[in-house]
Amino acid sequence: MTANYTGPLEDRIAIREVLETYADAVNRSDEALWASLWVEDCHWDLSHYPELGVVSGKKAVVDLWRGAMPHYPKLSFIMTPGMIQVSGETATARAYFSEVYEEPGTSKDKRARACYDDKLVKQDGQWLLQSRAFTIIHQT
């Protein structure tokens, strides 16, 4: 175990599965699965895009996602964890992702490398996303 990965292995694997399920839900546009990964009082920090800012509450988060996904029918979203640190019933994680999509309106391929800094909570034995903060690393 390195400093990037701390806490019980079982919890770290469960959190990794949350991150990977998130990617799977995005790739398949599975709203129900994607929504199931968030707590009710969640926050999705998209301040990298000032027009979006921070979205709070599961309904608002899911509504934003639902409205955005039809614009990206040819999206490939691959996620890799870089850090998972568990402390009791809370955890922090960092996940890097690469996405390729067809830009709406132009049909040009766009590529983004970005990062999510996450806070997770364990509720009823299940790890869920409390907050995700999005940062672009590189985009073409």
CYANA upper distance limits for C-alpha pairs under 8 A (distance plus 0.5 A):
  1 MET  CA      5 TYR  CA      6.37
  1 MET  CA      6 THR  CA      7.16
  2 THR  CA      6 THR  CA      7.46
  4 ASN  CA     82 GLY  CA      7.76
  4 ASN  CA     83 MET  CA      5.21
  4 ASN  CA     84 ILE  CA      6.70
  4 ASN  CA     85 GLN  CA      7.15
  5 TYR  CA     12 ARG  CA      8.18
  5 TYR  CA     83 MET  CA      6.22
  5 TYR  CA     84 ILE  CA      5.49
  5 TYR  CA     85 GLN  CA      5.86
  6 THR  CA     12 ARG  CA      8.42
  6 THR  CA     84 ILE  CA      7.14
  6 THR  CA     85 GLN  CA      5.15
  6 THR  CA     86 VAL  CA      6.39
  7 GLY  CA     11 ASP  CA      7.79
  7 GLY  CA     12 ARG  CA      7.56
  7 GLY  CA     85 GLN  CA      6.55
  7 GLY  CA     86 VAL  CA      5.13
  7 GLY  CA     87 SER  CA      6.80
  8 PRO  CA     12 ARG  CA      6.88
  8 PRO  CA     86 VAL  CA      7.58
  9 LEU  CA     13 ILE  CA      6.60
 10 GLU  CA     14 ALA  CA      6.75
 11 ASP  CA     15 ILE  CA      6.65
 11 ASP  CA     86 VAL  CA      7.67
 12 ARG  CA     16 ARG  CA      6.63
 12 ARG  CA     84 ILE  CA      6.84
 12 ARG  CA     85 GLN  CA      8.03
 12 ARG  CA     86 VAL  CA      7.52
 13 ILE  CA     17 GLU  CA      6.70
 14 ALA  CA     18 VAL  CA      6.95
 14 ALA  CA    127 TRP  CA      7.34
 15 ILE  CA     19 LEU  CA      6.93
 15 ILE  CA     84 ILE  CA      8.15
 15 ILE  CA    127 TRP  CA      6.68
 15 ILE  CA    128 LEU  CA      8.49
 16 ARG  CA     20 GLU  CA      6.65
 16 ARG  CA     81 PRO  CA      7.48
 16 ARG  CA     84 ILE  CA      8.50
 17 GLU  CA     21 THR  CA      6.33
 18 VAL  CA     22 TYR  CA      6.61
 18 VAL  CA     37 LEU  CA      7.28
 18 VAL  CA    127 TRP  CA      7.68
 18 VAL  CA    128 LEU  CA      7.66
 19 LEU  CA     23 ALA  CA      7.06
 19 LEU  CA     79 MET  CA      7.76
 19 LEU  CA     81 PRO  CA      8.08
 19 LEU  CA     95 ALA  CA      8.10
 20 GLU  CA     24 ASP  CA      6.75
 20 GLU  CA     79 MET  CA      7.12
 20 GLU  CA     80 THR  CA      8.41
 21 THR  CA     25 ALA  CA      6.52
 21 THR  CA     33 LEU  CA      8.37
 21 THR  CA     34 TRP  CA      8.16
 22 TYR  CA     26 VAL  CA      6.75
 22 TYR  CA     33 LEU  CA      8.33
 22 TYR  CA     34 TRP  CA      6.30
 22 TYR  CA     37 LEU  CA      7.72
 23 ALA  CA     27 ASN  CA      6.68
 23 ALA  CA     77 PHE  CA      6.46
 23 ALA  CA     78 ILE  CA      6.72
 23 ALA  CA     79 MET  CA      6.72
 24 ASP  CA     28 ARG  CA      6.71
 24 ASP  CA     77 PHE  CA      8.40
 25 ALA  CA     29 SER  CA      6.10
 25 ALA  CA     30 ASP  CA      5.29
 25 ALA  CA     31 GLU  CA      7.49
 25 ALA  CA     33 LEU  CA      6.45
 25 ALA  CA     34 TRP  CA      5.79
 26 VAL  CA     30 ASP  CA      7.06
 26 VAL  CA     34 TRP  CA      7.57
 26 VAL  CA     77 PHE  CA      7.33
 27 ASN  CA     75 LEU  CA      6.83
 27 ASN  CA     76 SER  CA      6.30
 27 ASN  CA     77 PHE  CA      6.44
 29 SER  CA     69 MET  CA      7.36
 30 ASP  CA     34 TRP  CA      6.62
 31 GLU  CA     35 ALA  CA      6.39
 31 GLU  CA     62 VAL  CA      8.23
 31 GLU  CA     66 ARG  CA      7.50
 32 ALA  CA     36 SER  CA      6.64
 33 LEU  CA     37 LEU  CA      7.48
 34 TRP  CA     38 TRP  CA      8.33
 35 ALA  CA     58 LYS  CA      8.14
 35 ALA  CA     62 VAL  CA      6.66
 37 LEU  CA    128 LEU  CA      5.71
 37 LEU  CA    129 LEU  CA      6.45
 38 TRP  CA     42 CYS  CA      6.89
 38 TRP  CA     58 LYS  CA      7.18
 38 TRP  CA    128 LEU  CA      5.83
 38 TRP  CA    129 LEU  CA      5.16
 38 TRP  CA    130 GLN  CA      6.82
 39 VAL  CA     58 LYS  CA      7.18
 39 VAL  CA    128 LEU  CA      6.53
 39 VAL  CA    129 LEU  CA      6.61
 39 VAL  CA    130 GLN  CA      6.28
 40 GLU  CA     57 GLY  CA      6.37
 40 GLU  CA     58 LYS  CA      5.36
 40 GLU  CA     59 LYS  CA      8.30
 41 ASP  CA     56 SER  CA      7.41
 41 ASP  CA     57 GLY  CA      5.31
 41 ASP  CA     58 LYS  CA      6.73
 41 ASP  CA    130 GLN  CA      7.59
 42 CYS  CA     56 SER  CA      6.30
 42 CYS  CA     57 GLY  CA      5.59
 42 CYS  CA     58 LYS  CA      6.27
 42 CYS  CA     61 VAL  CA      8.34
 42 CYS  CA    129 LEU  CA      7.55
 42 CYS  CA    130 GLN  CA      5.18
 42 CYS  CA    131 SER  CA      5.97
 43 HIS  CA     54 VAL  CA      7.14
 43 HIS  CA     55 VAL  CA      6.13
 43 HIS  CA     56 SER  CA      4.91
 43 HIS  CA     57 GLY  CA      6.77
 43 HIS  CA     58 LYS  CA      8.27
 43 HIS  CA     61 VAL  CA      7.90
 43 HIS  CA    130 GLN  CA      6.95
 43 HIS  CA    131 SER  CA      5.09
 43 HIS  CA    132 ARG  CA      7.07
 44 TRP  CA     54 VAL  CA      6.17
 44 TRP  CA     55 VAL  CA      5.65
 44 TRP  CA     56 SER  CA      6.95
 44 TRP  CA     61 VAL  CA      7.10
 44 TRP  CA    131 SER  CA      6.10
 44 TRP  CA    132 ARG  CA      5.51
 44 TRP  CA    133 ALA  CA      6.66
 44 TRP  CA    134 PHE  CA      8.39
 45 ASP  CA     53 GLY  CA      6.74
 45 ASP  CA     54 VAL  CA      4.75
 45 ASP  CA     55 VAL  CA      6.82
 45 ASP  CA    131 SER  CA      7.90
 45 ASP  CA    132 ARG  CA      6.43
 45 ASP  CA    133 ALA  CA      4.94
 45 ASP  CA    134 PHE  CA      6.53
 46 LEU  CA     50 PRO  CA      8.02
 46 LEU  CA     52 LEU  CA      6.43
 46 LEU  CA     53 GLY  CA      5.61
 46 LEU  CA     54 VAL  CA      6.08
 46 LEU  CA     55 VAL  CA      8.02
 46 LEU  CA    133 ALA  CA      6.91
 46 LEU  CA    134 PHE  CA      6.00
 46 LEU  CA    135 THR  CA      8.28
 47 SER  CA     51 GLU  CA      8.22
 47 SER  CA     52 LEU  CA      6.80
 47 SER  CA     53 GLY  CA      4.54
 47 SER  CA     54 VAL  CA      6.54
 47 SER  CA    134 PHE  CA      8.04
 48 HIS  CA     53 GLY  CA      7.89
 48 HIS  CA    134 PHE  CA      7.35
 48 HIS  CA    135 THR  CA      6.65
 48 HIS  CA    136 ILE  CA      7.80
 49 TYR  CA     53 GLY  CA      6.89
 55 VAL  CA     60 ALA  CA      6.93
 55 VAL  CA     61 VAL  CA      6.41
 56 SER  CA     60 ALA  CA      6.77
 56 SER  CA     61 VAL  CA      6.95
 57 GLY  CA     61 VAL  CA      6.68
 58 LYS  CA     62 VAL  CA      6.49
 59 LYS  CA     63 ASP  CA      6.47
 60 ALA  CA     64 LEU  CA      6.64
 61 VAL  CA     65 TRP  CA      6.85
 62 VAL  CA     66 ARG  CA      6.44
 63 ASP  CA     67 GLY  CA      6.62
 64 LEU  CA     68 ALA  CA      6.76
 65 TRP  CA     69 MET  CA      6.59
 66 ARG  CA     70 PRO  CA      8.03
 68 ALA  CA     72 TYR  CA      7.87
 69 MET  CA     73 PRO  CA      7.59
 71 HIS  CA    104 PRO  CA      6.39
 72 TYR  CA    101 TYR  CA      6.87
 72 TYR  CA    102 GLU  CA      6.99
 72 TYR  CA    103 GLU  CA      7.87
 72 TYR  CA    104 PRO  CA      7.40
 73 PRO  CA    101 TYR  CA      8.37
 73 PRO  CA    102 GLU  CA      8.16
 74 LYS  CA    101 TYR  CA      6.03
 74 LYS  CA    102 GLU  CA      6.45
 75 LEU  CA     99 GLU  CA      7.42
 75 LEU  CA    100 VAL  CA      6.30
 75 LEU  CA    101 TYR  CA      4.91
 75 LEU  CA    102 GLU  CA      7.50
 76 SER  CA     99 GLU  CA      5.86
 76 SER  CA    100 VAL  CA      5.74
 76 SER  CA    101 TYR  CA      6.89
 77 PHE  CA     97 PHE  CA      7.40
 77 PHE  CA     98 SER  CA      6.43
 77 PHE  CA     99 GLU  CA      4.94
 77 PHE  CA    100 VAL  CA      7.31
 78 ILE  CA     97 PHE  CA      5.95
 78 ILE  CA     98 SER  CA      5.84
 78 ILE  CA     99 GLU  CA      6.80
 79 MET  CA     95 ALA  CA      6.96
 79 MET  CA     96 TYR  CA      6.20
 79 MET  CA     97 PHE  CA      4.74
 79 MET  CA     98 SER  CA      7.09
 80 THR  CA     95 ALA  CA      6.04
 80 THR  CA     96 TYR  CA      5.78
 80 THR  CA     97 PHE  CA      6.62
 81 PRO  CA     93 ALA  CA      7.87
 81 PRO  CA     94 ARG  CA      6.48
 81 PRO  CA     95 ALA  CA      4.65
 81 PRO  CA     96 TYR  CA      6.62
 82 GLY  CA     93 ALA  CA      7.98
 82 GLY  CA     94 ARG  CA      5.92
 82 GLY  CA     95 ALA  CA      5.94
 82 GLY  CA     96 TYR  CA      7.19
 83 MET  CA     92 THR  CA      8.29
 83 MET  CA     93 ALA  CA      5.63
 83 MET  CA     94 ARG  CA      5.48
 83 MET  CA     95 ALA  CA      7.51
 84 ILE  CA     91 ALA  CA      7.55
 84 ILE  CA     92 THR  CA      6.36
 84 ILE  CA     93 ALA  CA      4.80
 84 ILE  CA     94 ARG  CA      7.17
 85 GLN  CA     91 ALA  CA      5.98
 85 GLN  CA     92 THR  CA      5.84
 85 GLN  CA     93 ALA  CA      6.79
 86 VAL  CA     90 THR  CA      6.63
 86 VAL  CA     91 ALA  CA      4.77
 86 VAL  CA     92 THR  CA      7.15
 87 SER  CA     91 ALA  CA      6.28
 89 GLU  CA    121 VAL  CA      6.23
 89 GLU  CA    122 LYS  CA      5.50
 89 GLU  CA    123 GLN  CA      8.34
 90 THR  CA    119 LYS  CA      7.85
 90 THR  CA    120 LEU  CA      6.20
 90 THR  CA    121 VAL  CA      5.02
 90 THR  CA    122 LYS  CA      6.77
 91 ALA  CA    119 LYS  CA      6.30
 91 ALA  CA    120 LEU  CA      5.59
 91 ALA  CA    121 VAL  CA      6.88
 92 THR  CA    117 ASP  CA      7.96
 92 THR  CA    118 ASP  CA      5.97
 92 THR  CA    119 LYS  CA      5.08
 92 THR  CA    120 LEU  CA      6.64
 93 ALA  CA    117 ASP  CA      6.49
 93 ALA  CA    118 ASP  CA      5.45
 93 ALA  CA    119 LYS  CA      6.97
 93 ALA  CA    120 LEU  CA      8.29
 94 ARG  CA    115 CYS  CA      7.43
 94 ARG  CA    116 TYR  CA      6.18
 94 ARG  CA    117 ASP  CA      5.11
 94 ARG  CA    118 ASP  CA      6.48
 95 ALA  CA    115 CYS  CA      6.13
 95 ALA  CA    116 TYR  CA      5.72
 95 ALA  CA    117 ASP  CA      7.16
 95 ALA  CA    118 ASP  CA      8.33
 96 TYR  CA    113 ARG  CA      7.84
 96 TYR  CA    114 ALA  CA      6.31
 96 TYR  CA    115 CYS  CA      4.89
 96 TYR  CA    116 TYR  CA      6.92
 97 PHE  CA    113 ARG  CA      6.25
 97 PHE  CA    114 ALA  CA      5.92
 97 PHE  CA    115 CYS  CA      6.55
 97 PHE  CA    116 TYR  CA      8.48
 98 SER  CA    111 ARG  CA      7.82
 98 SER  CA    112 ALA  CA      6.22
 98 SER  CA    113 ARG  CA      5.08
 98 SER  CA    114 ALA  CA      7.02
 99 GLU  CA    111 ARG  CA      6.22
 99 GLU  CA    112 ALA  CA      5.81
 99 GLU  CA    113 ARG  CA      7.11
100 VAL  CA    109 ASP  CA      7.28
100 VAL  CA    110 LYS  CA      6.16
100 VAL  CA    111 ARG  CA      5.05
100 VAL  CA    112 ALA  CA      7.08
101 TYR  CA    109 ASP  CA      6.22
101 TYR  CA    110 LYS  CA      5.87
101 TYR  CA    111 ARG  CA      7.10
102 GLU  CA    106 THR  CA      8.23
102 GLU  CA    107 SER  CA      5.71
102 GLU  CA    108 LYS  CA      5.95
102 GLU  CA    109 ASP  CA      5.19
102 GLU  CA    110 LYS  CA      6.49
103 GLU  CA    107 SER  CA      5.86
103 GLU  CA    108 LYS  CA      5.87
103 GLU  CA    109 ASP  CA      6.65
103 GLU  CA    110 LYS  CA      6.53
110 LYS  CA    139 GLN  CA      7.96
110 LYS  CA    140 THR  CA      6.19
111 ARG  CA    139 GLN  CA      6.12
111 ARG  CA    140 THR  CA      5.76
112 ALA  CA    136 ILE  CA      7.64
112 ALA  CA    137 ILE  CA      8.10
112 ALA  CA    138 HIS  CA      6.28
112 ALA  CA    139 GLN  CA      4.77
112 ALA  CA    140 THR  CA      6.98
113 ARG  CA    136 ILE  CA      6.73
113 ARG  CA    137 ILE  CA      5.92
113 ARG  CA    138 HIS  CA      5.60
113 ARG  CA    139 GLN  CA      6.71
114 ALA  CA    134 PHE  CA      7.70
114 ALA  CA    135 THR  CA      6.08
114 ALA  CA    136 ILE  CA      4.72
114 ALA  CA    137 ILE  CA      5.30
114 ALA  CA    138 HIS  CA      7.24
115 CYS  CA    134 PHE  CA      6.36
115 CYS  CA    135 THR  CA      5.75
115 CYS  CA    136 ILE  CA      6.92
115 CYS  CA    137 ILE  CA      7.53
116 TYR  CA    132 ARG  CA      6.35
116 TYR  CA    133 ALA  CA      5.79
116 TYR  CA    134 PHE  CA      5.25
116 TYR  CA    135 THR  CA      6.97
117 ASP  CA    132 ARG  CA      6.14
117 ASP  CA    133 ALA  CA      5.57
117 ASP  CA    134 PHE  CA      7.27
118 ASP  CA    129 LEU  CA      7.63
118 ASP  CA    130 GLN  CA      7.98
118 ASP  CA    131 SER  CA      6.08
118 ASP  CA    132 ARG  CA      5.04
118 ASP  CA    133 ALA  CA      6.92
119 LYS  CA    129 LEU  CA      6.74
119 LYS  CA    130 GLN  CA      5.87
119 LYS  CA    131 SER  CA      5.65
119 LYS  CA    132 ARG  CA      7.14
120 LEU  CA    127 TRP  CA      6.94
120 LEU  CA    128 LEU  CA      5.94
120 LEU  CA    129 LEU  CA      5.04
120 LEU  CA    130 GLN  CA      5.42
120 LEU  CA    131 SER  CA      7.40
121 VAL  CA    127 TRP  CA      6.12
121 VAL  CA    128 LEU  CA      6.04
121 VAL  CA    129 LEU  CA      7.08
121 VAL  CA    130 GLN  CA      6.74
122 LYS  CA    126 GLN  CA      5.71
122 LYS  CA    127 TRP  CA      4.82
122 LYS  CA    128 LEU  CA      6.73
123 GLN  CA    127 TRP  CA      6.88
123 GLN  CA    128 LEU  CA      7.75
